[in-house]
């Protein structure tokens, strides 16, 4: 099952590689953390529906190079994704799994619900380099959602 999910989404990642920034155009963990703070503020200011629409529409400042906002609803479905809008409405537990098969959605949800915010580090497929790389994602609980923004480890 796990392998079939990874294999089924691998072509999507490869197809986006040509439009994904190169390694030199990467966002940093600090920029990811700052983007998440802006996203939470935006959510609280304009409300759930408008914020989720803006995040998915890749509105500035919620999409920059390889940084984007992803949100998970209480039913554990993806409610916004500036990186992969086609995932909105799908199970976060299925589509947000690291390269080792662990649910990033579960870890991010649990962390944000317990502490309000936090970060996790994991291995993730980078469509720009076509390699598995370390990634850090910052999560925060806002409204009914848990939202996150991740960046590849600058090494």
PyMOL commands that set and color helices and strands:
alter all, ss='L'
color gray80, all
select helices_A, chain A and resi 2-19+23-25+29-46+48-56+85-87+92-95+104-115
alter helices_A, ss='H'
color red, helices_A
select strands_A, chain A and resi 63-64+67-68+70-72+78-81+117-126+131-142+145-152
alter strands_A, ss='S'
color yellow, strands_A
deselect
rebuild
show_as cartoon
